[in-house]
């Protein structure tokens, strides 16, 4: 994005990625695994497809930076990062969950609601982290 140094963009990406990966790992591996197993266990793979997961994380964090962190840096507002990150999370996770709810047998409405809340909160937290990490370089 014009006006930002490569160092600023890399700091934004790194700050967002660390928080996103860490929080999502704790969520998926510890906090919510029982919930997902009870709600959609028949749909889950025994082992996640790590290539697909990695591709999602790499591209999604770039989306957080482009759509939330860099505009927040331009506005000089961490609140912008919080709100834009949350909106992106609701949009992205909502697309996934509502499409699954509309097309898959056995998809849980509870999972959709929980995922929407989680996606919004997680994306907000990652965007704010990316904002403050990038502020160091600005």
Order of alpha helices (4+ residues) and beta strands (2+ residues): alpha-alpha-alpha-alpha-alpha-alpha
